[in-house]
Amino acid sequence: MKIAVASEQEMITGHFGHCANFNLFDVEDGKIISSTSIPNPGHKPGFLPNFLNEKGANVIISGGMGGA
């Protein structure tokens, strides 16, 4: 499994689309086996979930996502 965490450096951010970076974690057998950080390429509605999926992420963690 690959988890993408919307972040400001190492902290989870309050807004998915406007985060500074995404921390990506590869997880096997319930343990993190590797991690990397990539900059947010920019906010466009609907773009980021597909971008992260192309990077292999199948789980996203964020403090907030979209208007409610």
Secondary structure, DSSP 8 states (H G I E B T S, - for coil): -EEEEEEETTEE-S-GGG-SEEEEEEEETTEEEEEEEEE-----TTHHHHHHHHTT--EEE-S--S--
